[in-house]
Amino acid sequence: MTAEEKVDIIVRAAEEVKAEDISQIDLRGKTILADYFLLMNGRSNIQVRAIVDKIIELMEEAGEREVRLEGYVRGEWVLLDYGDVVVHVMQPEVREFYGLEEFWRSAPLLDKRG
């Protein structure tokens, strides 16, 4: 599965459970960490986990399993690593504090959904 196909499935899953402020950052040529970062908000730890659960569900249906899952128990910032696509599901205050978009500001912001 291509990175772009993964991004499409992940965004669709996130939108199904009302993730907010979805951003896609194109990291190709900027880092070896991933081709894309997807960032999105959940308003509570319960919603953050619901977003993550839906992403995992739809990705598994498509035959993809995450390489790594971090932060699920606390539900403030959950990282899902799908190799070429890394997903950050955060509560708004955590996202603001760490400022990943600002850190990667030289990378193109391909899509931002509110």
Buried (B, 14 or more C-beta within 10 A) or exposed (E): BEBEEBBEBBBEBBBBBEBBBBBBBBBEEBEEEBBBBBBBBBEEBEBBBBBBBBBBEBBEEBEBEBEEBEBBEEBBBBBBBBBBBBBBBBBEEBBEEBEBBEEBEEBEEEEEEE
